[in-house]
Amino acid sequence: MTFVDDGSIPNHPEWPLLVHRKAFEAGGDEPAVAAEALFGANGWGGFWRNGVYAFHHYHSTCHEALAVAQGWGEIRFGGEGGETLRLEAGDVAVLPAGTGHKRVGASDDFLVVGAYPPDQPYDLIRDASEHDAALGRIRATPIPATDPVFGAEGGLRKAWTAASPDRSGA
């Protein structure tokens, strides 16, 4: 799903948010470890464990993968005019650079594992005054060599390359 630029949250001008339902086994003893193993096997790193901020924000210099290791969360993607999705344990959302996100509700045990493609520096933008400066960085962020769930052959590699074949990436 794609979102429009609302003047505060740019979102990505070409690439859709991807949601991979039941992408990993979250029912075991160490679901966060399972998510990290999946991401690591597909070349993504910079792991963190926490939740999702309760304010709109986005990243202009990197794409982000969010794996729900425990519980469920209602995440508003795309800014105020976007869409709220319920993500549950085992689901992975893959956000192209610029995609706004905010937690609007969650279970008490909600736990997310986040990850990023290699060589994409992390930033966090929540101030509308940074919108215009972020646009060029968002467009310059390349398609990763792998999808965090499907590796080199699927997921974002198919969807994002089809949306902009002149930017097929690594």
N, C-alpha and C positions, 0 to 999 in steps of 0.2 A: 504494500500500500504506500502511496506517495502522499505528501502533504505540501500545501502551498506556503510560500513565504508570507508571513503575516506582518512583516515590518519589524518584529522583535525577534522571533525565532525564524531563521532562514529556511531550515529544513534542507534537504538535498534537492538541487534542481532537476536531477535526472533519475536517481536510483531509489528504489523502494525499500522500506523497512521490510525485513523478512522475519517471519516467525516459524520456527521449526518446533512443532508440537511433539512431545514425548521423544526428544532427541537423545536422551541418555537415561540410564537407570538411576532414578532418584530414591528408590525404595530400600537401598542397602544401608549399612552402618555408616558409611562415609560418603554421602551424596556430593559434598563439595569437592572431595578428592576425585570422584568420578567425573565431575564437570571439568576440573582442571586437567585430568588425564585426556579427556576428549579434545579440549582446546589445544593442549600441548602436542598431541599426536598430529594435529592439523596445522602446526606452526604458529599458533597464537600464544602470547605470553603476557607478562605484566599483570599476573593474576591479583585480584583483590577479593575480599569477602566482606559483605555488609548488606545494605539494602539499596534502595534508590532514593535519592534526595526528594524531599517533599516540596520542591520548588522547580519551576521550569529551568532547564539548562540544556546545553548542547556542547559538543566538542567540534572544533573547527579544523583540527589538524590530524584527526584520527577517526577511524571507524571503531565501533565498540560492540562486543558480544556480551549479552547478559543471560546467564543461565540461572534458572530458579532451582536451587538445591533443596530448599524446604519451603513448605507452606504455599501461599499464593499471594499475588500482589495485583492490584489494579493500577495500571500505568497509563498515564495520559501521554500519548505520542503526538508530536506535531504542533504543540502549543495549545492555546485555549481553543482554537478552532479545529483541533485535531480529533483524535479518537481515543477512547479509553478501552484498553484490552485487559482481560484477566489472564495473567500468566500463572501457571501452576507448576509444581515440582516436576522437573524433567523437561520443561520448555526452554527454548533458547530464542532470544530476539537478537537479530543482527541489525545494527543501526548504522546507516551510512553517515559520514561526517555531516554535521549540521542538523541532524534530526533531534528535535526537542523531546524531552522526556521528563516526567514528574510522577512520583508516587502519589496516588489519591486515596489509596486504602490498601491494607495488607493484613494477613493473619499475624498473630503474635509471634509465630516461629518463622516468619518470612526471612529467607537467606538467599542472597544472590552472589554468584561468582561472576566477576567481570574479567574481560581479557581484551587485548588489542593486537593488531597485526604487528610484526616486527618493524622497526625503523619508522614508526609513526609516533611522534611525541604527543603526549597527553596534554590537553588543556581543558579548562572548564569555563564556560561563558554563561552568565546569567543576566548580564546587564544589556538592555536594549541599545545602549550607546555604542556597543562594540559590533553591532550587526553589520554595518557596511564594510568595516575592515575585515570581518570574518569571511565575506563572500568569496574572495579570491583564494583564501586558504582552503575553503571547502572544495572548490572546483579543482584545486591542485592536488588534493589528496588522492593518490592512485588506488585503483582496484587492487586489493591484496592478491597474492599468488594463490591463496587458499581460502576456502570458506571454513569457519571454525568448527562446523559439524561435518560437512561432506568432503572436505579436502579440496583437491585441485580440480575436481570434475563437476561439482554441482553447486547448489545454493547460490551464493552471491556471484560466483564465477559465471554462471549461466544468466542469471537475472540482470546483473549490472552490466555485463558485456552486451547483452541483447539491447539494453536501454541506451547504450552509447558505444557502438562497435569501434569507433575511432579511438577509444580509450581502453583497449582490452587489457592493459596492465601487464604485470609480470608473467 
